[in-house]
Amino acid sequence: MANVLAIHSVCSSIATFLNNTYPASTNGMNMPACDFEVLSSLEMANPPVDGRRISLYLYRVTVNEHSRQQRPSRAPNAVPAPLSLDLHILVSAWAGTALEEQVTMAWAMRQLHLHPLLDASSLSPEPGWDSDEVIQIVPAELSTEDLMRIWDALEPSYRLSASYIARTVRLDPDVLTESLPVVASRTTYAAGLAS
């Protein structure tokens, strides 16, 4: 479990993993230079025109379907359950030629297929991950209509894309400071007797 920096940590950790493992060549073929980066909605709407890159764009965050039904405990000292989230990430290729676009996208998809788990040692430390924390990265089915809606909302021309879900990102509740227990007492007032 982690703090509110966890969402950004997962996205940037995926980009860092891809950047660190991207080869200069594979199977005797030189790979095109490529950067892997997380883009905001504004950056996706106004992408840089130069360079080759694979972008990771967080387009949706949902509550994990398996933790939706957790009910808070009514015990007085119970700790609230963590919020479990699924991150929906659009991976898109930006390049000047079909070969560069397709080769870099194929490599990124294969890499996420071969390494679908990020453990605490692979995640950036800012959120304070537990040592046993694991984030699973799985391909997501995104209909053509939904994909086109995303690109229509962003306004740049469509780019070769694939959708993934990073699950389950658990956010800890904030730690509440201990406070003194409330003490209830009854006070009554009586009218004083005149002398």
C-alpha positions as CSV (number, residue, x, y, z in Angstrom):
1,M,0.0,0.0,0.0
2,A,1.2,3.5,-0.7
3,N,0.3,7.2,-0.5
4,V,-1.3,9.4,-3.2
5,L,1.9,9.5,-5.2
6,A,1.3,5.8,-6.2
7,I,-0.5,6.5,-9.4
8,H,2.3,8.7,-10.8
9,S,4.9,6.3,-9.5
10,V,3.4,3.3,-11.4
11,C,3.2,5.2,-14.7
12,S,6.7,6.7,-14.4
13,S,8.1,3.3,-13.2
14,I,6.8,1.6,-16.4
15,A,8.4,4.3,-18.5
16,T,11.7,4.0,-16.6
17,F,11.7,0.2,-17.0
18,L,11.1,0.5,-20.7
19,N,13.9,3.2,-21.1
20,N,16.3,1.1,-19.1
21,T,15.8,-2.1,-21.0
22,Y,15.5,-0.7,-24.5
23,P,18.3,-2.2,-26.6
24,A,20.5,-0.5,-29.2
25,S,20.1,-3.6,-31.4
26,T,18.3,-6.9,-31.4
27,N,18.7,-10.0,-33.6
28,G,21.4,-8.2,-35.6
29,M,19.2,-5.2,-36.4
30,N,19.9,-1.7,-35.1
31,M,16.9,-0.4,-33.2
32,P,15.7,3.2,-33.8
33,A,16.4,5.6,-31.0
34,C,13.4,5.9,-28.8
35,D,12.3,7.6,-25.5
36,F,9.6,6.3,-23.3
37,E,7.7,8.9,-21.4
38,V,4.5,9.6,-19.4
39,L,2.4,12.4,-20.9
40,S,-0.3,14.5,-19.4
41,S,-3.6,15.3,-21.1
42,L,-2.2,18.6,-22.2
43,E,0.9,17.1,-23.6
44,M,-1.1,14.5,-25.5
45,A,-3.2,17.2,-27.0
46,N,-0.1,19.2,-28.0
47,P,2.6,16.5,-28.6
48,P,6.1,17.4,-29.6
49,V,6.6,16.9,-33.4
50,D,10.2,15.9,-33.3
51,G,11.8,12.6,-32.1
52,R,10.7,9.1,-31.7
53,R,8.9,8.1,-28.6
54,I,6.5,5.7,-27.0
55,S,4.1,7.7,-24.7
56,L,2.2,6.3,-21.7
57,Y,-1.0,8.2,-21.1
58,L,-3.2,7.5,-18.1
59,Y,-6.7,8.0,-19.6
60,R,-8.8,6.4,-16.9
61,V,-8.7,5.3,-13.2
62,T,-11.3,2.9,-11.8
63,V,-11.9,1.3,-8.4
64,N,-10.8,-2.3,-8.6
65,E,-13.9,-4.5,-9.2
66,H,-12.8,-7.0,-6.5
67,S,-12.5,-4.5,-3.7
68,R,-15.6,-2.4,-4.5
69,Q,-17.8,-4.3,-2.1
70,Q,-15.5,-4.0,0.9
71,R,-17.5,-2.4,3.7
72,P,-15.8,-0.2,6.3
73,S,-15.6,-1.8,9.7
74,R,-17.8,-0.3,12.4
75,A,-15.4,-1.2,15.2
76,P,-14.2,1.9,17.1
77,N,-10.5,1.4,16.5
78,A,-10.8,-0.2,13.0
79,V,-8.4,1.1,10.3
80,P,-10.2,2.0,7.1
81,A,-9.5,-0.4,4.1
82,P,-7.1,0.9,1.4
83,L,-8.6,2.2,-1.8
84,S,-7.7,-0.3,-4.6
85,L,-7.4,1.2,-8.1
86,D,-6.9,0.0,-11.6
87,L,-4.9,2.4,-13.9
88,H,-5.9,2.3,-17.6
89,I,-2.9,3.4,-19.7
90,L,-2.8,4.1,-23.4
91,V,0.6,3.2,-24.9
92,S,1.2,5.1,-28.3
93,A,4.0,5.2,-30.8
94,W,5.2,8.6,-32.2
95,A,7.7,8.3,-35.1
96,G,8.4,9.6,-38.6
97,T,8.3,6.3,-40.5
98,A,6.1,3.2,-40.4
99,L,9.2,1.0,-39.6
100,E,10.2,3.1,-36.6
101,E,6.7,3.3,-35.3
102,Q,6.0,-0.4,-35.6
103,V,9.3,-1.7,-34.4
104,T,9.3,0.4,-31.2
105,M,5.7,-0.5,-30.5
106,A,6.2,-4.2,-31.1
107,W,9.3,-4.1,-28.8
108,A,7.4,-2.3,-26.0
109,M,4.4,-4.7,-26.2
110,R,6.7,-7.7,-26.1
111,Q,8.6,-6.3,-23.1
112,L,5.3,-5.7,-21.2
113,H,4.2,-9.2,-22.1
114,L,7.5,-10.8,-20.9
115,H,7.7,-8.7,-17.7
116,P,4.1,-8.1,-16.5
117,L,4.9,-7.5,-12.9
118,L,6.5,-4.6,-11.1
119,D,7.5,-5.3,-7.6
120,A,8.6,-2.8,-4.9
121,S,12.2,-2.8,-6.2
122,S,11.0,-1.7,-9.6
123,L,8.7,1.0,-8.4
124,S,9.9,4.5,-7.5
125,P,10.1,4.9,-3.7
126,E,8.2,8.2,-3.2
127,P,4.8,6.5,-2.3
128,G,6.3,4.3,0.4
129,W,5.4,1.0,-1.1
130,D,5.2,-2.1,1.1
131,S,8.1,-4.6,0.5
132,D,5.6,-7.2,-0.8
133,E,3.8,-4.8,-3.2
134,V,3.3,-6.0,-6.8
135,I,1.6,-4.2,-9.6
136,Q,0.4,-6.4,-12.5
137,I,0.4,-5.0,-16.1
138,V,-2.2,-6.7,-18.3
139,P,-3.4,-5.9,-21.9
140,A,-6.8,-4.4,-22.0
141,E,-9.5,-4.7,-24.6
142,L,-10.4,-1.3,-25.8
143,S,-13.1,-1.1,-28.5
144,T,-12.4,0.8,-31.7
145,E,-15.1,3.3,-30.8
146,D,-13.7,3.9,-27.3
147,L,-10.2,4.3,-28.8
148,M,-11.5,6.8,-31.4
149,R,-13.3,8.8,-28.7
150,I,-10.1,9.2,-26.7
151,W,-8.2,10.4,-29.8
152,D,-11.1,12.7,-30.8
153,A,-11.1,14.3,-27.4
154,L,-7.3,14.8,-27.5
155,E,-7.3,16.2,-31.0
156,P,-4.0,15.1,-32.4
157,S,-4.0,12.7,-35.3
158,Y,-4.5,9.1,-34.3
159,R,-1.3,7.2,-33.4
160,L,-0.7,3.4,-33.3
161,S,-1.9,2.5,-29.7
162,A,-2.4,-0.3,-27.3
163,S,-4.2,-0.3,-24.0
164,Y,-3.0,-1.8,-20.7
165,I,-4.3,-2.0,-17.1
166,A,-2.0,-1.6,-14.1
167,R,-3.6,-3.3,-11.2
168,T,-4.0,-3.3,-8.2
169,V,-2.7,0.0,-6.9
170,R,-3.7,0.3,-3.2
171,L,-3.8,3.7,-1.5
172,D,-3.5,3.8,2.2
173,P,-5.9,6.0,4.2
174,D,-4.2,9.0,5.8
175,V,-3.0,8.2,9.3
176,L,-5.1,10.1,11.8
177,T,-3.4,11.5,14.9
178,E,-4.5,9.9,18.1
179,S,-6.9,12.1,20.0
180,L,-8.2,12.0,23.6
181,P,-11.4,10.1,24.0
182,V,-14.6,12.2,24.3
183,V,-15.8,12.3,27.9
184,A,-19.5,12.8,28.3
185,S,-20.9,14.3,31.5
186,R,-24.2,15.8,32.6
187,T,-24.4,19.1,34.3
188,T,-27.5,20.4,36.0
189,Y,-28.1,23.9,37.2
190,A,-30.3,24.7,40.1
191,A,-31.6,28.1,41.0
192,G,-29.9,29.4,44.1
193,L,-31.9,30.1,47.3
194,A,-32.3,33.8,48.3
195,S,-31.2,34.7,51.8
